Amino acid sequence: MALTRSPENPIITRADIPDVPPEIVDATSVFNPGAVLHEGRYLLMLRVQTRGRETFFMTAESDDGARFEVAPRIVPIRGIDRVDGTVYHSYDPRITKLGDTYYVMFAMDTDLGCRLGLARSTDFTSLEFIGMTGADDMRNGVLFPEKIGGQYARLDRPNRVRFESGVTSGDEIALSRSDDLIDWRPVAPVMRGRPYHWDELIGPGPPPVKTREGWLLVYHGIATHLAGACIYQAGVALLALDDPSRVLARSRDNILEPREPYEMTGQVPNVVFPSGMIVEGYDEQGFADPDSRALVYYGAADTSVGLATATVGDLLAACSDRTARPLP
């Protein structure tokens, strides 16, 4: 396995969430955080759920990346009230730094389905809502940390698979481009789920990391064929630097799967959902150091936050296992 769980796991639970009356009192769960280094500290933007099943963003900070203190305040999304119709939930933030600004892409549940929203911040005390980034039903949007070919780029997951319950999901990761971060156009599919394997349904995890070998992407995969159970796992892929729609390598096996009690029992059993990753070391040209530690933060059973670590080189090796028999 490329990832090793932290001995501190789960690193954040509902017991760590301070009350912020009247919105948050005795929180039910905390999961699927975005992650970034901010002013020399490890920062997580948390998805916090209340007993009324409302969702809010809160932040937590750490000096070592494992022991966090949650700030006793909600992070408001200023300007989201401009959206036509009702936004029921805003959740699953992914954080990308572009220049001196942090951009947060997140899912929004609306009357018309799930949409991707974009906000920005410099200090994470509040988010400035930029806008909804399209009219398609979509989730798991992650921005690349630099322009590619003179344009902004993102990975996303169109919701085209519908379960009997009516919930939609997706079996494809796609590449989209934009000139202004608001109007996006699909460019090409990147990769699809693999039927009857661990990643039948897939979606991007944390924002891609630039390495000299390519863009390193941690993604989630869902096995749906195991006696009706859905098992969420994590895998890794390598995308071409100049054309991220081209997959250079992809892990045959998952690199993290539900095994611990806090991952197998909770609001949604059998879930590890990678949503944030911090790489500690980069060279002068902005490429991740292969010997650097990568900290992957994930939601565990939609109930708590877990941490698993590896080196960048470990993750590259996991997605570049060319000795394994290729999957269909």
Secondary structure, 3 states (H helix, E strand, C coil): CCCEECCCCCCECHHHCCCECCCECCCCEEEEEEEEEECCEEEEEEEEECCCCCEEEEEEEECCCCCCEECCCCCCEECHHHCCCCEEEEEEEEEEEECCEEEEEEEEEECCEEEEEEEEECCCCCEEEEEECCCCCEEEEEECCCCECCEEEEEEEECCEECCCCCEECCEEEEEEECCCCCEEEEEEEEECCCCCCCCEEEECCCCEEECCEEEEEEEEEEEEECCEEEEEEEEEEECCCCCCCEEEECCCCCECCCCHHHHCCCCCCEEEEEEEEECCECCCCCECCCCEEEEEEEECCCEEEEEEEEHHHHHHHHCCCCCCCCC
